[in-house]
């Protein structure tokens, strides 16, 4: 039997001991491969093309170029892999900036190691991952519209929004709902406009905060 491909991970943190500890932990997992390390954002950017990581685990508070600016540059480079902010900061400004730059997750460093491993796997499979307890902070940081705004959505838009919150791509959403990928794109555009949101990531956070209680 051919072994499953290993997910390639780049660690970016200015603390060597932190990188070493994370490397040791993740290398215990059969489906992870640490392909490189960087001590600041500028160094990380130079490693993307030669290493082609599937996921970048990115600290925020670093010298020369912090995590948010590194994320901004990665998106400008059209990096298509996953980016997780892994930081000590739960500041609303940092959370808002990360999500509006389409981070695939925002994780705090005080979490249990086993949970970090699970969140990395979830992100690699398309989910938006958020540290426990940060959902409300994220929703506030994004200045979500009032919960009543959900009533403006059509039933199909509500279905699409729920699947966005589960981390599915437009193609997968179309398959699940029995509609074309192009139709999904139209629904996403319309629901973002109605809710006053800028991206799928903001929509996912909004849905986690409001949609369940709206019925």
Short mmCIF file of the C-alpha atoms (twelve columns), coordinates in Angstrom:
data_MODEL
# 
_entry.id   MODEL 
# 
loop_
_atom_site.group_PDB 
_atom_site.id 
_atom_site.type_symbol 
_atom_site.label_atom_id 
_atom_site.label_alt_id 
_atom_site.label_comp_id 
_atom_site.label_asym_id 
_atom_site.label_seq_id 
_atom_site.Cartn_x 
_atom_site.Cartn_y 
_atom_site.Cartn_z 
_atom_site.pdbx_PDB_model_num 
ATOM 1   C CA . UNK A 1   0.000   0.000  0.000   1 
ATOM 2   C CA . UNK A 2   1.330   3.421  -0.983  1 
ATOM 3   C CA . UNK A 3   1.757   5.622  2.118   1 
ATOM 4   C CA . UNK A 4   -0.325  8.800  2.278   1 
ATOM 5   C CA . UNK A 5   1.604   11.960 1.370   1 
ATOM 6   C CA . UNK A 6   2.924   13.930 4.308   1 
ATOM 7   C CA . UNK A 7   1.818   17.536 4.799   1 
ATOM 8   C CA . UNK A 8   4.725   19.949 4.462   1 
ATOM 9   C CA . UNK A 9   4.912   22.536 7.271   1 
ATOM 10  C CA . UNK A 10  7.038   25.674 7.636   1 
ATOM 11  C CA . UNK A 11  7.594   26.988 11.186  1 
ATOM 12  C CA . UNK A 12  8.041   30.743 11.599  1 
ATOM 13  C CA . UNK A 13  8.914   31.998 15.097  1 
ATOM 14  C CA . UNK A 14  11.707  34.179 16.456  1 
ATOM 15  C CA . UNK A 15  12.248  31.915 19.483  1 
ATOM 16  C CA . UNK A 16  14.510  28.941 18.652  1 
ATOM 17  C CA . UNK A 17  13.291  26.945 21.647  1 
ATOM 18  C CA . UNK A 18  9.675   27.382 20.560  1 
ATOM 19  C CA . UNK A 19  10.483  26.206 17.031  1 
ATOM 20  C CA . UNK A 20  12.448  23.261 18.398  1 
ATOM 21  C CA . UNK A 21  9.628   22.203 20.693  1 
ATOM 22  C CA . UNK A 22  6.975   22.448 17.983  1 
ATOM 23  C CA . UNK A 23  9.199   20.583 15.510  1 
ATOM 24  C CA . UNK A 24  9.748   17.728 17.966  1 
ATOM 25  C CA . UNK A 25  6.028   17.476 18.692  1 
ATOM 26  C CA . UNK A 26  4.851   17.585 15.067  1 
ATOM 27  C CA . UNK A 27  7.505   15.191 13.835  1 
ATOM 28  C CA . UNK A 28  5.925   12.518 16.040  1 
ATOM 29  C CA . UNK A 29  2.959   12.586 13.663  1 
ATOM 30  C CA . UNK A 30  3.174   10.340 10.597  1 
ATOM 31  C CA . UNK A 31  1.311   12.798 8.358   1 
ATOM 32  C CA . UNK A 32  3.478   15.881 9.064   1 
ATOM 33  C CA . UNK A 33  6.871   16.867 7.681   1 
ATOM 34  C CA . UNK A 34  8.693   19.980 8.912   1 
ATOM 35  C CA . UNK A 35  10.357  21.242 5.746   1 
ATOM 36  C CA . UNK A 36  11.913  24.400 7.205   1 
ATOM 37  C CA . UNK A 37  12.141  27.051 9.904   1 
ATOM 38  C CA . UNK A 38  12.373  30.831 9.840   1 
ATOM 39  C CA . UNK A 39  13.075  33.309 12.630  1 
ATOM 40  C CA . UNK A 40  11.211  36.251 11.051  1 
ATOM 41  C CA . UNK A 41  8.835   37.065 8.243   1 
ATOM 42  C CA . UNK A 42  11.352  38.194 5.653   1 
ATOM 43  C CA . UNK A 43  13.198  34.906 5.966   1 
ATOM 44  C CA . UNK A 44  9.933   32.987 5.683   1 
ATOM 45  C CA . UNK A 45  9.029   34.711 2.416   1 
ATOM 46  C CA . UNK A 46  12.293  33.577 0.835   1 
ATOM 47  C CA . UNK A 47  11.540  29.954 1.754   1 
ATOM 48  C CA . UNK A 48  8.050   29.677 0.266   1 
ATOM 49  C CA . UNK A 49  9.078   29.055 -3.324  1 
ATOM 50  C CA . UNK A 50  11.921  26.546 -2.710  1 
ATOM 51  C CA . UNK A 51  10.133  24.640 0.068   1 
ATOM 52  C CA . UNK A 52  6.512   24.848 -1.141  1 
ATOM 53  C CA . UNK A 53  4.938   24.195 2.276   1 
ATOM 54  C CA . UNK A 54  1.308   23.127 2.555   1 
ATOM 55  C CA . UNK A 55  0.955   25.124 5.765   1 
ATOM 56  C CA . UNK A 56  2.798   27.982 7.464   1 
ATOM 57  C CA . UNK A 57  2.569   28.108 11.271  1 
ATOM 58  C CA . UNK A 58  3.247   31.771 11.892  1 
ATOM 59  C CA . UNK A 59  4.080   33.683 15.064  1 
ATOM 60  C CA . UNK A 60  2.917   37.292 15.167  1 
ATOM 61  C CA . UNK A 61  5.319   39.151 17.482  1 
ATOM 62  C CA . UNK A 62  8.600   38.933 15.582  1 
ATOM 63  C CA . UNK A 63  11.370  41.435 14.751  1 
ATOM 64  C CA . UNK A 64  11.854  42.882 11.257  1 
ATOM 65  C CA . UNK A 65  8.492   41.663 9.957   1 
ATOM 66  C CA . UNK A 66  5.665   40.519 12.207  1 
ATOM 67  C CA . UNK A 67  3.159   37.797 11.454  1 
ATOM 68  C CA . UNK A 68  0.375   40.037 10.156  1 
ATOM 69  C CA . UNK A 69  2.671   41.745 7.660   1 
ATOM 70  C CA . UNK A 70  4.117   38.374 6.674   1 
ATOM 71  C CA . UNK A 71  0.594   37.117 6.024   1 
ATOM 72  C CA . UNK A 72  -0.107  40.215 3.933   1 
ATOM 73  C CA . UNK A 73  2.992   39.547 1.846   1 
ATOM 74  C CA . UNK A 74  2.129   35.861 1.454   1 
ATOM 75  C CA . UNK A 75  -1.285  36.784 0.066   1 
ATOM 76  C CA . UNK A 76  0.326   39.327 -2.263  1 
ATOM 77  C CA . UNK A 77  2.564   36.481 -3.514  1 
ATOM 78  C CA . UNK A 78  -0.603  34.427 -4.145  1 
ATOM 79  C CA . UNK A 79  0.604   31.714 -1.793  1 
ATOM 80  C CA . UNK A 80  -2.139  29.086 -1.960  1 
ATOM 81  C CA . UNK A 81  -1.240  27.069 1.152   1 
ATOM 82  C CA . UNK A 82  -2.710  27.385 4.615   1 
ATOM 83  C CA . UNK A 83  -1.545  30.038 7.103   1 
ATOM 84  C CA . UNK A 84  -2.186  29.741 10.837  1 
ATOM 85  C CA . UNK A 85  -1.346  32.573 13.232  1 
ATOM 86  C CA . UNK A 86  0.080   30.986 16.390  1 
ATOM 87  C CA . UNK A 87  0.598   33.706 18.958  1 
ATOM 88  C CA . UNK A 88  0.194   34.962 22.521  1 
ATOM 89  C CA . UNK A 89  -1.904  37.939 21.389  1 
ATOM 90  C CA . UNK A 90  -5.683  37.941 21.706  1 
ATOM 91  C CA . UNK A 91  -5.867  41.638 20.739  1 
ATOM 92  C CA . UNK A 92  -8.894  42.478 18.610  1 
ATOM 93  C CA . UNK A 93  -6.785  44.434 16.111  1 
ATOM 94  C CA . UNK A 94  -4.521  41.450 15.467  1 
ATOM 95  C CA . UNK A 95  -7.464  39.074 15.097  1 
ATOM 96  C CA . UNK A 96  -9.308  41.421 12.754  1 
ATOM 97  C CA . UNK A 97  -6.260  41.993 10.566  1 
ATOM 98  C CA . UNK A 98  -5.469  38.277 10.373  1 
ATOM 99  C CA . UNK A 99  -8.978  37.310 9.337   1 
ATOM 100 C CA . UNK A 100 -9.337  40.093 6.815   1 
ATOM 101 C CA . UNK A 101 -6.136  38.843 5.223   1 
ATOM 102 C CA . UNK A 102 -7.754  35.391 4.982   1 
ATOM 103 C CA . UNK A 103 -5.753  33.570 7.641   1 
ATOM 104 C CA . UNK A 104 -6.910  29.964 7.924   1 
ATOM 105 C CA . UNK A 105 -6.864  30.120 11.686  1 
ATOM 106 C CA . UNK A 106 -5.901  32.083 14.780  1 
ATOM 107 C CA . UNK A 107 -4.480  30.027 17.633  1 
ATOM 108 C CA . UNK A 108 -3.131  30.988 21.036  1 
ATOM 109 C CA . UNK A 109 0.092   29.461 22.318  1 
ATOM 110 C CA . UNK A 110 -1.380  28.441 25.662  1 
ATOM 111 C CA . UNK A 111 -3.349  25.560 24.128  1 
ATOM 112 C CA . UNK A 112 -2.661  21.890 24.759  1 
ATOM 113 C CA . UNK A 113 -0.225  20.273 22.288  1 
ATOM 114 C CA . UNK A 114 -2.776  17.659 21.218  1 
ATOM 115 C CA . UNK A 115 -5.232  20.391 20.314  1 
ATOM 116 C CA . UNK A 116 -2.650  22.191 18.175  1 
ATOM 117 C CA . UNK A 117 -2.017  18.972 16.253  1 
ATOM 118 C CA . UNK A 118 -5.740  18.516 15.655  1 
ATOM 119 C CA . UNK A 119 -6.219  22.138 14.563  1 
ATOM 120 C CA . UNK A 120 -3.364  21.856 12.066  1 
ATOM 121 C CA . UNK A 121 -4.991  18.753 10.573  1 
ATOM 122 C CA . UNK A 122 -8.378  20.479 10.449  1 
ATOM 123 C CA . UNK A 123 -6.902  23.522 8.697   1 
ATOM 124 C CA . UNK A 124 -5.122  21.330 6.153   1 
ATOM 125 C CA . UNK A 125 -8.510  19.814 5.333   1 
ATOM 126 C CA . UNK A 126 -10.089 23.223 4.778   1 
ATOM 127 C CA . UNK A 127 -11.552 24.211 8.136   1 
ATOM 128 C CA . UNK A 128 -11.211 27.621 9.762   1 
ATOM 129 C CA . UNK A 129 -9.614  26.934 13.163  1 
ATOM 130 C CA . UNK A 130 -9.934  29.197 16.175  1 
ATOM 131 C CA . UNK A 131 -8.684  28.835 19.734  1 
ATOM 132 C CA . UNK A 132 -11.410 27.969 22.229  1 
ATOM 133 C CA . UNK A 133 -12.905 31.102 23.699  1 
ATOM 134 C CA . UNK A 134 -11.888 33.399 20.843  1 
ATOM 135 C CA . UNK A 135 -15.042 33.166 18.724  1 
ATOM 136 C CA . UNK A 136 -16.796 36.037 20.484  1 
ATOM 137 C CA . UNK A 137 -13.632 38.156 20.460  1 
ATOM 138 C CA . UNK A 138 -13.291 37.512 16.727  1 
ATOM 139 C CA . UNK A 139 -16.893 38.407 16.030  1 
ATOM 140 C CA . UNK A 140 -16.488 41.661 17.960  1 
ATOM 141 C CA . UNK A 141 -13.190 42.409 16.225  1 
ATOM 142 C CA . UNK A 142 -14.881 42.045 12.860  1 
ATOM 143 C CA . UNK A 143 -17.721 44.292 14.010  1 
ATOM 144 C CA . UNK A 144 -20.288 41.760 12.846  1 
ATOM 145 C CA . UNK A 145 -23.694 43.047 11.760  1 
ATOM 146 C CA . UNK A 146 -26.605 42.424 14.128  1 
ATOM 147 C CA . UNK A 147 -27.935 38.900 14.361  1 
ATOM 148 C CA . UNK A 148 -31.217 39.993 12.790  1 
ATOM 149 C CA . UNK A 149 -29.355 40.489 9.493   1 
ATOM 150 C CA . UNK A 150 -29.543 36.755 8.888   1 
ATOM 151 C CA . UNK A 151 -33.249 37.044 8.109   1 
ATOM 152 C CA . UNK A 152 -32.328 38.909 4.913   1 
ATOM 153 C CA . UNK A 153 -30.661 35.788 3.548   1 
ATOM 154 C CA . UNK A 154 -32.512 33.357 1.337   1 
ATOM 155 C CA . UNK A 155 -32.733 29.738 2.431   1 
ATOM 156 C CA . UNK A 156 -30.096 28.782 -0.143  1 
ATOM 157 C CA . UNK A 157 -27.767 31.550 1.065   1 
ATOM 158 C CA . UNK A 158 -28.185 30.269 4.619   1 
ATOM 159 C CA . UNK A 159 -27.234 26.778 3.443   1 
ATOM 160 C CA . UNK A 160 -24.164 28.130 1.662   1 
ATOM 161 C CA . UNK A 161 -23.194 30.147 4.738   1 
ATOM 162 C CA . UNK A 162 -23.369 27.066 6.956   1 
ATOM 163 C CA . UNK A 163 -21.097 25.130 4.597   1 
ATOM 164 C CA . UNK A 164 -18.643 28.051 4.451   1 
ATOM 165 C CA . UNK A 165 -18.439 27.899 8.256   1 
ATOM 166 C CA . UNK A 166 -17.501 24.214 7.911   1 
ATOM 167 C CA . UNK A 167 -14.537 25.192 5.742   1 
ATOM 168 C CA . UNK A 168 -15.734 23.715 2.440   1 
ATOM 169 C CA . UNK A 169 -14.605 25.030 -0.952  1 
ATOM 170 C CA . UNK A 170 -17.058 26.312 -3.567  1 
ATOM 171 C CA . UNK A 171 -16.666 23.076 -5.506  1 
ATOM 172 C CA . UNK A 172 -17.503 20.918 -2.492  1 
ATOM 173 C CA . UNK A 173 -20.391 23.198 -1.510  1 
ATOM 174 C CA . UNK A 174 -21.830 22.861 -5.012  1 
ATOM 175 C CA . UNK A 175 -21.587 19.083 -4.819  1 
ATOM 176 C CA . UNK A 176 -23.250 18.970 -1.404  1 
ATOM 177 C CA . UNK A 177 -26.096 21.296 -2.423  1 
ATOM 178 C CA . UNK A 178 -26.551 19.985 -5.966  1 
ATOM 179 C CA . UNK A 179 -25.714 23.296 -7.667  1 
ATOM 180 C CA . UNK A 180 -22.889 24.480 -9.900  1 
ATOM 181 C CA . UNK A 181 -19.688 26.035 -8.588  1 
ATOM 182 C CA . UNK A 182 -20.567 29.233 -10.453 1 
ATOM 183 C CA . UNK A 183 -23.926 29.399 -8.668  1 
ATOM 184 C CA . UNK A 184 -22.167 28.965 -5.332  1 
ATOM 185 C CA . UNK A 185 -19.912 31.927 -6.161  1 
ATOM 186 C CA . UNK A 186 -22.983 34.072 -6.842  1 
ATOM 187 C CA . UNK A 187 -24.570 33.073 -3.527  1 
ATOM 188 C CA . UNK A 188 -21.323 33.811 -1.648  1 
ATOM 189 C CA . UNK A 189 -21.069 37.247 -3.263  1 
ATOM 190 C CA . UNK A 190 -24.692 38.039 -2.405  1 
ATOM 191 C CA . UNK A 191 -24.544 36.910 1.210   1 
ATOM 192 C CA . UNK A 192 -21.299 38.809 1.844   1 
ATOM 193 C CA . UNK A 193 -22.965 41.947 0.479   1 
ATOM 194 C CA . UNK A 194 -26.097 41.482 2.595   1 
ATOM 195 C CA . UNK A 195 -24.093 40.902 5.777   1 
ATOM 196 C CA . UNK A 196 -21.587 43.674 5.115   1 
ATOM 197 C CA . UNK A 197 -18.636 41.276 5.243   1 
ATOM 198 C CA . UNK A 198 -15.483 41.249 3.136   1 
ATOM 199 C CA . UNK A 199 -14.384 37.628 2.904   1 
ATOM 200 C CA . UNK A 200 -15.327 33.990 3.378   1 
ATOM 201 C CA . UNK A 201 -13.308 33.942 6.595   1 
ATOM 202 C CA . UNK A 202 -15.368 36.782 8.052   1 
ATOM 203 C CA . UNK A 203 -18.518 34.951 6.940   1 
ATOM 204 C CA . UNK A 204 -17.367 31.776 8.707   1 
ATOM 205 C CA . UNK A 205 -16.728 33.644 11.953  1 
ATOM 206 C CA . UNK A 206 -20.070 35.443 11.665  1 
ATOM 207 C CA . UNK A 207 -21.879 32.163 11.086  1 
ATOM 208 C CA . UNK A 208 -20.274 30.498 14.105  1 
ATOM 209 C CA . UNK A 209 -21.332 33.411 16.288  1 
ATOM 210 C CA . UNK A 210 -24.867 34.021 14.984  1 
ATOM 211 C CA . UNK A 211 -26.315 31.476 12.602  1 
ATOM 212 C CA . UNK A 212 -27.003 28.648 15.036  1 
ATOM 213 C CA . UNK A 213 -28.969 30.879 17.397  1 
ATOM 214 C CA . UNK A 214 -30.855 32.413 14.470  1 
ATOM 215 C CA . UNK A 215 -32.285 28.987 13.602  1 
# 
